[in-house]
């Protein structure tokens, strides 16, 4: 069950901690200790982050006065954001960075010393923001606020260790990367599963192929969310395709089969307008940037999300998730589309997880 208001009155022995550039290990009583100095803090050296030197904004006030609120991500390198022992549960992640870097920064999360990540997603897409543009999202697990405040409330338990990194694929340094990771130190129940998220992109989709959101999942768990970034390459309505979930040995035919793309994302009859709700949302990004432009035009870019918080898709052995790209052609016939589609799948499962597909090269990620 999603960690909402239920249980907020219950006392707990857990201890609250918070990681940021001002306290990189989330240690008790050690936040805001940076000095206006050329000499980096020892813990910053230990975790391997760049020290940007004295923050001249704080030169008159010194320690305690916002000396290190953000970090620089060096070009074509990986920076560690979190590296702590468990048991514990991440409760909230906040990030902000210029939207132009959303596809160049790759967020990865590793639980309990695993070698391959359980989360591997571009920063923007993880927070339902794509197309190098900040979009406000008012979903329960993902909340994006003006201007570009990226928030995640998916609980992420870990038993032995949690490590979070961000890789900068860009050919230049990314400055002004702000982040906070709030977590609780405390026991994790035997039935608690691990959080996973995986990114995919197909550009263009092959004619008459279904788009694969998730495949190769093995084990016991539940699917909790879908994000799509979709560019249409034809004029006309593009959302006739059906969402399908192939569960526990399904082959040609799925156990769950939807009735249309906008239906799966909680809309109806071609969406008609933008909306962002607690569990479902849709926005035509092109129309936001070009007021007066028509809907369902070739080149229009859309985002959609659905979170299965109250209706998780349970699996016990394996899971595959797809969606069709389907529009209309002459004589009122369906047209299999060849659109540019990206996705993020969110799910929980018991470890170990199957290895993810090879992550796309920067040129395969690029939005032009």
Secondary structure, DSSP 8 states (H G I E B T S, - for coil): ---SSTTTTS----EEEEEETTBTT--TT-TT---SSSS--HHHHHHT-------GGGTTT-TTSSS-S-EEE-TTEEEEEEEEESSEEEEEEEEE--GGGTTTEEEEEEETT-SS-SEEEEHHHHTT--TTS---EE-SSEEEETTTEEEE---EEESSEEEEEEEE-SSS-EEEEEEEEEEEES---TT--EEEEEEEEESS--TT--EEEEEEEESSEEEEEEEEEEE--SSS--B---EEEEETT--SS-SEE-S-HHHHTT--SS--S-EE-SSEEEEEHHHHHSTT--SS-TT-EEEEEEE-SSS-EEESSEEEEEE--EEEEGGGEEEE---EEEEEEEEEE-S----------HHHH---
